[in-house]
Amino acid sequence: MSNSLPTSEESTELPATLGQESKQPSYVKLAMRNMVRKRGTSIYHFALTTIGLLSVLVGLAYITR
């Protein structure tokens, strides 16, 4: 099962702006809000991705020299 429904801790109310009450926020806005809320996890994943990518590039440079 997926946790697509937010729990009471995670739910945040968005202010209605310019008559967009019925329009749901975009996935980009939801992702940005998640990144701000879960800052530690985002930084950890960014660091892992950066280290992994650099390792692959250095490894390929070493192999193909």
N, CA, C and O atoms as a CHARMM CRD file, in Angstrom:
* protein
*
  260
    1    1 MET  N      0.83100  -1.18200   0.00000 PROA 1      0.00000
    2    1 MET  CA     0.00000   0.00000   0.00000 PROA 1      0.00000
    3    1 MET  C      0.87000   1.23700   0.00000 PROA 1      0.00000
    4    1 MET  O      1.97000   1.23100   0.55100 PROA 1      0.00000
    5    2 SER  N      0.39500   2.26600  -0.59800 PROA 2      0.00000
    6    2 SER  CA     1.15800   3.51500  -0.61300 PROA 2      0.00000
    7    2 SER  C      0.58400   4.49200   0.40000 PROA 2      0.00000
    8    2 SER  O     -0.60500   4.46000   0.71900 PROA 2      0.00000
    9    3 ASN  N      1.44800   5.35500   0.89300 PROA 3      0.00000
   10    3 ASN  CA     1.02900   6.38100   1.84100 PROA 3      0.00000
   11    3 ASN  C      0.77300   7.68300   1.11000 PROA 3      0.00000
   12    3 ASN  O      1.44600   8.68200   1.36100 PROA 3      0.00000
   13    4 SER  N     -0.18700   7.67900   0.21600 PROA 4      0.00000
   14    4 SER  CA    -0.47000   8.88700  -0.55000 PROA 4      0.00000
   15    4 SER  C     -1.25700   9.90300   0.25900 PROA 4      0.00000
   16    4 SER  O     -1.24100  11.09200  -0.06000 PROA 4      0.00000
   17    5 LEU  N     -1.94500   9.45300   1.30300 PROA 5      0.00000
   18    5 LEU  CA    -2.70900  10.37000   2.13200 PROA 5      0.00000
   19    5 LEU  C     -1.81900  10.88900   3.25200 PROA 5      0.00000
   20    5 LEU  O     -1.20400  10.09500   3.96300 PROA 5      0.00000
   21    6 PRO  N     -1.73800  12.20100   3.42300 PROA 6      0.00000
   22    6 PRO  CA    -0.88800  12.74100   4.48600 PROA 6      0.00000
   23    6 PRO  C     -1.49700  12.48500   5.85500 PROA 6      0.00000
   24    6 PRO  O     -2.71600  12.49700   6.02300 PROA 6      0.00000
   25    7 THR  N     -0.63100  12.25500   6.82600 PROA 7      0.00000
   26    7 THR  CA    -1.11100  12.08300   8.18900 PROA 7      0.00000
   27    7 THR  C     -1.35700  13.44700   8.79900 PROA 7      0.00000
   28    7 THR  O     -1.05300  14.47200   8.18900 PROA 7      0.00000
   29    8 SER  N     -1.89800  13.46200   9.98600 PROA 8      0.00000
   30    8 SER  CA    -2.21900  14.73800  10.62000 PROA 8      0.00000
   31    8 SER  C     -0.96600  15.55400  10.90000 PROA 8      0.00000
   32    8 SER  O     -1.02400  16.78300  10.90500 PROA 8      0.00000
   33    9 GLU  N      0.16700  14.89600  11.13300 PROA 9      0.00000
   34    9 GLU  CA     1.41900  15.61300  11.37100 PROA 9      0.00000
   35    9 GLU  C      1.94900  16.24700  10.09200 PROA 9      0.00000
   36    9 GLU  O      2.52000  17.33700  10.12600 PROA 9      0.00000
   37   10 GLU  N      1.76100  15.56800   8.96700 PROA 10     0.00000
   38   10 GLU  CA     2.34200  16.01700   7.71700 PROA 10     0.00000
   39   10 GLU  C      1.45900  16.99000   6.94400 PROA 10     0.00000
   40   10 GLU  O      1.95600  17.73300   6.09800 PROA 10     0.00000
   41   11 SER  N      0.17100  16.99600   7.21900 PROA 11     0.00000
   42   11 SER  CA    -0.71900  17.82500   6.41200 PROA 11     0.00000
   43   11 SER  C     -0.48900  19.29700   6.72100 PROA 11     0.00000
   44   11 SER  O     -0.38700  19.70100   7.88000 PROA 11     0.00000
   45   12 THR  N     -0.41200  20.07600   5.67100 PROA 12     0.00000
   46   12 THR  CA    -0.25700  21.51700   5.82300 PROA 12     0.00000
   47   12 THR  C     -1.29500  22.18800   4.94900 PROA 12     0.00000
   48   12 THR  O     -1.54900  21.75400   3.82500 PROA 12     0.00000
   49   13 GLU  N     -1.87900  23.22100   5.45500 PROA 13     0.00000
   50   13 GLU  CA    -2.88700  23.95100   4.70700 PROA 13     0.00000
   51   13 GLU  C     -2.21700  24.98200   3.82600 PROA 13     0.00000
   52   13 GLU  O     -1.34100  25.71900   4.27900 PROA 13     0.00000
   53   14 LEU  N     -2.62100  25.03800   2.57900 PROA 14     0.00000
   54   14 LEU  CA    -2.10900  26.03900   1.65400 PROA 14     0.00000
   55   14 LEU  C     -3.06200  27.21500   1.62400 PROA 14     0.00000
   56   14 LEU  O     -4.27400  27.01300   1.56200 PROA 14     0.00000
   57   15 PRO  N     -2.56100  28.42200   1.66600 PROA 15     0.00000
   58   15 PRO  CA    -3.45800  29.56600   1.55900 PROA 15     0.00000
   59   15 PRO  C     -4.02700  29.66600   0.15400 PROA 15     0.00000
   60   15 PRO  O     -3.32700  29.41600  -0.82600 PROA 15     0.00000
   61   16 ALA  N     -5.28800  30.03100   0.05900 PROA 16     0.00000
   62   16 ALA  CA    -5.92400  30.19700  -1.24200 PROA 16     0.00000
   63   16 ALA  C     -5.41500  31.48700  -1.87400 PROA 16     0.00000
   64   16 ALA  O     -5.49500  32.56200  -1.28000 PROA 16     0.00000
   65   17 THR  N     -4.89200  31.36000  -3.08600 PROA 17     0.00000
   66   17 THR  CA    -4.33800  32.53200  -3.75900 PROA 17     0.00000
   67   17 THR  C     -4.98700  32.71200  -5.11800 PROA 17     0.00000
   68   17 THR  O     -5.03500  31.78000  -5.92000 PROA 17     0.00000
   69   18 LEU  N     -5.47100  33.87600  -5.36600 PROA 18     0.00000
   70   18 LEU  CA    -5.99800  34.27700  -6.66700 PROA 18     0.00000
   71   18 LEU  C     -7.02800  33.30500  -7.23000 PROA 18     0.00000
   72   18 LEU  O     -6.99300  32.99800  -8.42100 PROA 18     0.00000
   73   19 GLY  N     -7.93100  32.82100  -6.40700 PROA 19     0.00000
   74   19 GLY  CA    -9.03300  31.99300  -6.87500 PROA 19     0.00000
   75   19 GLY  C     -8.63800  30.60000  -7.30500 PROA 19     0.00000
   76   19 GLY  O     -9.32400  30.00500  -8.13600 PROA 19     0.00000
   77   20 GLN  N     -7.57000  30.06300  -6.77800 PROA 20     0.00000
   78   20 GLN  CA    -7.12300  28.72600  -7.15700 PROA 20     0.00000
   79   20 GLN  C     -7.45700  27.72100  -6.05900 PROA 20     0.00000
   80   20 GLN  O     -6.66900  26.81100  -5.79900 PROA 20     0.00000
   81   21 GLU  N     -8.60700  27.86900  -5.41300 PROA 21     0.00000
   82   21 GLU  CA    -8.96900  26.99100  -4.31800 PROA 21     0.00000
   83   21 GLU  C     -9.11900  25.53700  -4.78200 PROA 21     0.00000
   84   21 GLU  O     -8.70900  24.62300  -4.06800 PROA 21     0.00000
   85   22 SER  N     -9.69300  25.31200  -5.95300 PROA 22     0.00000
   86   22 SER  CA    -9.94800  23.95800  -6.41400 PROA 22     0.00000
   87   22 SER  C     -8.73800  23.33500  -7.09700 PROA 22     0.00000
   88   22 SER  O     -8.71500  22.12300  -7.31000 PROA 22     0.00000
   89   23 LYS  N     -7.74100  24.12800  -7.44200 PROA 23     0.00000
   90   23 LYS  CA    -6.56900  23.61300  -8.14000 PROA 23     0.00000
   91   23 LYS  C     -5.56700  23.05300  -7.13500 PROA 23     0.00000
   92   23 LYS  O     -5.19300  23.72700  -6.17400 PROA 23     0.00000
   93   24 GLN  N     -5.13700  21.81000  -7.36800 PROA 24     0.00000
   94   24 GLN  CA    -4.16500  21.19700  -6.47500 PROA 24     0.00000
   95   24 GLN  C     -2.76800  21.74000  -6.78100 PROA 24     0.00000
   96   24 GLN  O     -2.49400  22.11000  -7.92300 PROA 24     0.00000
   97   25 PRO  N     -1.87200  21.79500  -5.77700 PROA 25     0.00000
   98   25 PRO  CA    -0.52100  22.28100  -6.02500 PROA 25     0.00000
   99   25 PRO  C      0.24200  21.31800  -6.93900 PROA 25     0.00000
  100   25 PRO  O     -0.02400  20.11600  -6.95200 PROA 25     0.00000
  101   26 SER  N      1.17500  21.85300  -7.68600 PROA 26     0.00000
  102   26 SER  CA     1.91800  21.02700  -8.63900 PROA 26     0.00000
  103   26 SER  C      2.86300  20.09300  -7.90100 PROA 26     0.00000
  104   26 SER  O      3.15100  20.28600  -6.72000 PROA 26     0.00000
  105   27 TYR  N      3.33800  19.08500  -8.60700 PROA 27     0.00000
  106   27 TYR  CA     4.27200  18.14000  -8.01200 PROA 27     0.00000
  107   27 TYR  C      5.57700  18.82100  -7.63700 PROA 27     0.00000
  108   27 TYR  O      6.21300  18.43600  -6.65600 PROA 27     0.00000
  109   28 VAL  N      5.98700  19.82500  -8.40100 PROA 28     0.00000
  110   28 VAL  CA     7.21800  20.55100  -8.09000 PROA 28     0.00000
  111   28 VAL  C      7.07700  21.27800  -6.75300 PROA 28     0.00000
  112   28 VAL  O      7.98500  21.24300  -5.92300 PROA 28     0.00000
  113   29 LYS  N      5.93900  21.93200  -6.55000 PROA 29     0.00000
  114   29 LYS  CA     5.72600  22.63500  -5.28000 PROA 29     0.00000
  115   29 LYS  C      5.68900  21.66000  -4.11400 PROA 29     0.00000
  116   29 LYS  O      6.22900  21.95200  -3.04700 PROA 29     0.00000
  117   30 LEU  N      5.05900  20.50400  -4.30400 PROA 30     0.00000
  118   30 LEU  CA     5.01500  19.50900  -3.24100 PROA 30     0.00000
  119   30 LEU  C      6.41000  18.96700  -2.94800 PROA 30     0.00000
  120   30 LEU  O      6.76200  18.75500  -1.78700 PROA 30     0.00000
  121   31 ALA  N      7.20400  18.74200  -3.99200 PROA 31     0.00000
  122   31 ALA  CA     8.56700  18.24700  -3.79400 PROA 31     0.00000
  123   31 ALA  C      9.42800  19.27400  -3.07500 PROA 31     0.00000
  124   31 ALA  O     10.21700  18.92000  -2.19900 PROA 31     0.00000
  125   32 MET  N      9.28200  20.54200  -3.43800 PROA 32     0.00000
  126   32 MET  CA    10.04900  21.59300  -2.77300 PROA 32     0.00000
  127   32 MET  C      9.65100  21.69300  -1.29900 PROA 32     0.00000
  128   32 MET  O     10.51100  21.86400  -0.43500 PROA 32     0.00000
  129   33 ARG  N      8.36700  21.58900  -1.01300 PROA 33     0.00000
  130   33 ARG  CA     7.91000  21.65600   0.37100 PROA 33     0.00000
  131   33 ARG  C      8.46500  20.47500   1.16500 PROA 33     0.00000
  132   33 ARG  O      8.87200  20.62900   2.31700 PROA 33     0.00000
  133   34 ASN  N      8.47900  19.29100   0.53900 PROA 34     0.00000
  134   34 ASN  CA     9.03400  18.10800   1.19400 PROA 34     0.00000
  135   34 ASN  C     10.51600  18.28500   1.48000 PROA 34     0.00000
  136   34 ASN  O     10.98900  17.91400   2.55500 PROA 34     0.00000
  137   35 MET  N     11.26200  18.85600   0.52100 PROA 35     0.00000
  138   35 MET  CA    12.69300  19.06300   0.70900 PROA 35     0.00000
  139   35 MET  C     12.96000  20.00400   1.87100 PROA 35     0.00000
  140   35 MET  O     13.89900  19.78900   2.63700 PROA 35     0.00000
  141   36 VAL  N     12.15100  21.04100   2.01100 PROA 36     0.00000
  142   36 VAL  CA    12.34700  21.99500   3.10100 PROA 36     0.00000
  143   36 VAL  C     12.01400  21.33800   4.43300 PROA 36     0.00000
  144   36 VAL  O     12.71700  21.54400   5.42200 PROA 36     0.00000
  145   37 ARG  N     10.94600  20.54900   4.46200 PROA 37     0.00000
  146   37 ARG  CA    10.53900  19.91100   5.71300 PROA 37     0.00000
  147   37 ARG  C     11.51500  18.83600   6.15500 PROA 37     0.00000
  148   37 ARG  O     11.80200  18.69900   7.34400 PROA 37     0.00000
  149   38 LYS  N     12.02500  18.07200   5.19300 PROA 38     0.00000
  150   38 LYS  CA    12.91300  16.95300   5.50900 PROA 38     0.00000
  151   38 LYS  C     14.32900  17.29100   5.05500 PROA 38     0.00000
  152   38 LYS  O     14.92300  16.57600   4.24800 PROA 38     0.00000
  153   39 ARG  N     14.85400  18.37900   5.58000 PROA 39     0.00000
  154   39 ARG  CA    16.13900  18.91500   5.14400 PROA 39     0.00000
  155   39 ARG  C     17.27700  17.91400   5.32000 PROA 39     0.00000
  156   39 ARG  O     18.09400  17.76000   4.41200 PROA 39     0.00000
  157   40 GLY  N     17.35400  17.23700   6.45000 PROA 40     0.00000
  158   40 GLY  CA    18.45100  16.30600   6.71100 PROA 40     0.00000
  159   40 GLY  C     18.48400  15.16700   5.70900 PROA 40     0.00000
  160   40 GLY  O     19.55000  14.79600   5.21700 PROA 40     0.00000
  161   41 THR  N     17.33500  14.61900   5.41000 PROA 41     0.00000
  162   41 THR  CA    17.25700  13.52000   4.45400 PROA 41     0.00000
  163   41 THR  C     17.65300  13.98100   3.06600 PROA 41     0.00000
  164   41 THR  O     18.35000  13.25900   2.35300 PROA 41     0.00000
  165   42 SER  N     17.22300  15.16400   2.67000 PROA 42     0.00000
  166   42 SER  CA    17.55800  15.68000   1.35500 PROA 42     0.00000
  167   42 SER  C     19.05700  15.91100   1.21600 PROA 42     0.00000
  168   42 SER  O     19.64600  15.58100   0.18700 PROA 42     0.00000
  169   43 ILE  N     19.66900  16.47200   2.24000 PROA 43     0.00000
  170   43 ILE  CA    21.11500  16.72000   2.19200 PROA 43     0.00000
  171   43 ILE  C     21.87100  15.39700   2.15600 PROA 43     0.00000
  172   43 ILE  O     22.85700  15.26800   1.43000 PROA 43     0.00000
  173   44 TYR  N     21.42500  14.42500   2.92300 PROA 44     0.00000
  174   44 TYR  CA    22.06200  13.11000   2.94200 PROA 44     0.00000
  175   44 TYR  C     21.99100  12.45100   1.56100 PROA 44     0.00000
  176   44 TYR  O     22.99300  11.92500   1.07900 PROA 44     0.00000
  177   45 HSD  N     20.83100  12.47400   0.93000 PROA 45     0.00000
  178   45 HSD  CA    20.68500  11.86800  -0.39500 PROA 45     0.00000
  179   45 HSD  C     21.49900  12.63100  -1.44600 PROA 45     0.00000
  180   45 HSD  O     22.08200  12.02300  -2.34300 PROA 45     0.00000
  181   46 PHE  N     21.53800  13.96000  -1.33400 PROA 46     0.00000
  182   46 PHE  CA    22.34000  14.75200  -2.25900 PROA 46     0.00000
  183   46 PHE  C     23.81600  14.39300  -2.11500 PROA 46     0.00000
  184   46 PHE  O     24.52000  14.24300  -3.11300 PROA 46     0.00000
  185   47 ALA  N     24.28600  14.25400  -0.86800 PROA 47     0.00000
  186   47 ALA  CA    25.69100  13.90500  -0.63300 PROA 47     0.00000
  187   47 ALA  C     26.00400  12.51400  -1.18900 PROA 47     0.00000
  188   47 ALA  O     27.04000  12.32000  -1.82600 PROA 47     0.00000
  189   48 LEU  N     25.11900  11.55200  -0.95200 PROA 48     0.00000
  190   48 LEU  CA    25.33700  10.20700  -1.48400 PROA 48     0.00000
  191   48 LEU  C     25.39400  10.21000  -3.00700 PROA 48     0.00000
  192   48 LEU  O     26.24000   9.54500  -3.60500 PROA 48     0.00000
  193   49 THR  N     24.49900  10.95600  -3.62700 PROA 49     0.00000
  194   49 THR  CA    24.47500  11.03400  -5.08700 PROA 49     0.00000
  195   49 THR  C     25.75300  11.66500  -5.62400 PROA 49     0.00000
  196   49 THR  O     26.33000  11.18000  -6.59700 PROA 49     0.00000
  197   50 THR  N     26.19500  12.75400  -4.98500 PROA 50     0.00000
  198   50 THR  CA    27.40600  13.43900  -5.42600 PROA 50     0.00000
  199   50 THR  C     28.63100  12.54200  -5.28900 PROA 50     0.00000
  200   50 THR  O     29.44300  12.44600  -6.20900 PROA 50     0.00000
  201   51 ILE  N     28.76100  11.88300  -4.13200 PROA 51     0.00000
  202   51 ILE  CA    29.90800  10.99100  -3.91600 PROA 51     0.00000
  203   51 ILE  C     29.88000   9.82700  -4.89700 PROA 51     0.00000
  204   51 ILE  O     30.92000   9.43700  -5.42800 PROA 51     0.00000
  205   52 GLY  N     28.70400   9.27300  -5.13800 PROA 52     0.00000
  206   52 GLY  CA    28.57800   8.17100  -6.08800 PROA 52     0.00000
  207   52 GLY  C     28.94700   8.57800  -7.50700 PROA 52     0.00000
  208   52 GLY  O     29.65500   7.85300  -8.20600 PROA 52     0.00000
  209   53 LEU  N     28.46300   9.74200  -7.92600 PROA 53     0.00000
  210   53 LEU  CA    28.75800  10.21000  -9.27800 PROA 53     0.00000
  211   53 LEU  C     30.24300  10.50900  -9.44100 PROA 53     0.00000
  212   53 LEU  O     30.84400  10.14900 -10.45300 PROA 53     0.00000
  213   54 LEU  N     30.82900  11.15900  -8.45600 PROA 54     0.00000
  214   54 LEU  CA    32.26900  11.44400  -8.51700 PROA 54     0.00000
  215   54 LEU  C     33.08600  10.14900  -8.52900 PROA 54     0.00000
  216   54 LEU  O     34.08400  10.05300  -9.24200 PROA 54     0.00000
  217   55 SER  N     32.66900   9.16800  -7.75100 PROA 55     0.00000
  218   55 SER  CA    33.37000   7.88100  -7.73100 PROA 55     0.00000
  219   55 SER  C     33.32500   7.20800  -9.09100 PROA 55     0.00000
  220   55 SER  O     34.33200   6.67500  -9.55800 PROA 55     0.00000
  221   56 VAL  N     32.16600   7.22800  -9.72400 PROA 56     0.00000
  222   56 VAL  CA    32.03000   6.62200 -11.05200 PROA 56     0.00000
  223   56 VAL  C     32.92200   7.34300 -12.06000 PROA 56     0.00000
  224   56 VAL  O     33.61400   6.70100 -12.85100 PROA 56     0.00000
  225   57 LEU  N     32.90600   8.67700 -12.03300 PROA 57     0.00000
  226   57 LEU  CA    33.71600   9.43800 -12.98400 PROA 57     0.00000
  227   57 LEU  C     35.21000   9.22000 -12.75800 PROA 57     0.00000
  228   57 LEU  O     35.95700   9.04900 -13.72100 PROA 57     0.00000
  229   58 VAL  N     35.65500   9.22300 -11.50800 PROA 58     0.00000
  230   58 VAL  CA    37.07300   8.97300 -11.21300 PROA 58     0.00000
  231   58 VAL  C     37.43900   7.54600 -11.59300 PROA 58     0.00000
  232   58 VAL  O     38.51400   7.30900 -12.14400 PROA 58     0.00000
  233   59 GLY  N     36.55600   6.59100 -11.30300 PROA 59     0.00000
  234   59 GLY  CA    36.81500   5.20400 -11.68600 PROA 59     0.00000
  235   59 GLY  C     36.92700   5.03000 -13.18600 PROA 59     0.00000
  236   59 GLY  O     37.81300   4.32000 -13.66000 PROA 59     0.00000
  237   60 LEU  N     36.04800   5.66200 -13.93900 PROA 60     0.00000
  238   60 LEU  CA    36.12400   5.58100 -15.40200 PROA 60     0.00000
  239   60 LEU  C     37.38400   6.26000 -15.92900 PROA 60     0.00000
  240   60 LEU  O     38.00100   5.76600 -16.87300 PROA 60     0.00000
  241   61 ALA  N     37.77000   7.37300 -15.34000 PROA 61     0.00000
  242   61 ALA  CA    38.98600   8.06300 -15.77600 PROA 61     0.00000
  243   61 ALA  C     40.21000   7.19200 -15.49000 PROA 61     0.00000
  244   61 ALA  O     41.14700   7.15600 -16.28900 PROA 61     0.00000
  245   62 TYR  N     40.20500   6.49300 -14.35700 PROA 62     0.00000
  246   62 TYR  CA    41.32600   5.63300 -14.01200 PROA 62     0.00000
  247   62 TYR  C     41.40900   4.42100 -14.94600 PROA 62     0.00000
  248   62 TYR  O     42.49100   4.03200 -15.38400 PROA 62     0.00000
  249   63 ILE  N     40.25900   3.84300 -15.23600 PROA 63     0.00000
  250   63 ILE  CA    40.23100   2.66000 -16.10300 PROA 63     0.00000
  251   63 ILE  C     40.66100   3.00200 -17.51900 PROA 63     0.00000
  252   63 ILE  O     41.37600   2.22000 -18.14600 PROA 63     0.00000
  253   64 THR  N     40.24600   4.14000 -18.03400 PROA 64     0.00000
  254   64 THR  CA    40.47700   4.48800 -19.45000 PROA 64     0.00000
  255   64 THR  C     41.73800   5.31400 -19.66800 PROA 64     0.00000
  256   64 THR  O     41.92300   5.85600 -20.75800 PROA 64     0.00000
  257   65 ARG  N     42.59800   5.42800 -18.68500 PROA 65     0.00000
  258   65 ARG  CA    43.80500   6.24700 -18.89300 PROA 65     0.00000
  259   65 ARG  C     44.81700   5.54400 -19.74200 PROA 65     0.00000
  260   65 ARG  O     45.88600   6.09400 -20.01200 PROA 65     0.00000
